[in-house]
Amino acid sequence: MRLRDDFLHILAPALCPGCDQLLMPAEHGYCLACRASLSPAPFPRDLFTELLHHFSEDHLAISALGALYLFEQESPVQNLIHALKYQGCYDLGVELGKELGATIKMFPEFDGVDAIIPVPIHRARRRERGYNQAEAIATGIADAFPMEILNDRLYRSRHTISQTTLSATERQRNVQNAFAAHDKSLAGRTILLCDDVCTTGATLNICADRLLFAGAKRVVAAAVAKDLVSNPNAAQHHLPTQQFFP
Ligand SMILES: [Zn+2]
């Protein structure tokens, strides 16, 4: 298999979707230079404080939030997310998920998690894309942080418009009735929700709300990238980033 991969590499060298440089055979998903240069996300405790700018504590269904990178416009991280969602790079999602899983499992906020649920996409979007990028991320997370993946508990009941240009309040309204939980078999479980990008947390929070309604004991969340841009009160340089980043 190794020989075959080396041979394919010579015939059709792969490029890193983050920086467009040649990907070496030992580099999986995205290159080592990108891994070393991307800005790490703030610690979960700071991400949680940031969520409280968008939600009152009474309306927050997520008990913790972890992330791997800071989302920055026109940066390799934006290129990676774009490749994952629109260019068929499923394996990239698995690699990003592995990094995310290895990062969050070091934080006490994620102790006791026993299953992971990827944020679902609408079936029409899945048909068009061929996969749900959050499922690729969940596969990677479960590789680094072993737990059961539950793909069949949450579904997208309504197609929603893109959240990109919406305010925090509009985002919450946009996703209000977009998700539903399939049954009530989550009793007593601590669930990790995962997605590619988290901006205000509206999508993760409504999913967490549905899972709590379906009986989950606690819901925590993780995203590959955290976008702080929409929050004027949380300038990036005020948030300490992870020191131990690999
Ligand atoms: Zn790269």
Boltz pocket constraint, residues with backbone or C-beta under 6 A from the ligand:
constraints:
  - pocket:
      binder: B
      contacts: [[A, 16], [A, 17], [A, 18], [A, 19], [A, 20], [A, 21], [A, 30], [A, 31], [A, 32], [A, 33], [A, 34], [A, 35], [A, 76]]
      max_distance: 6.0
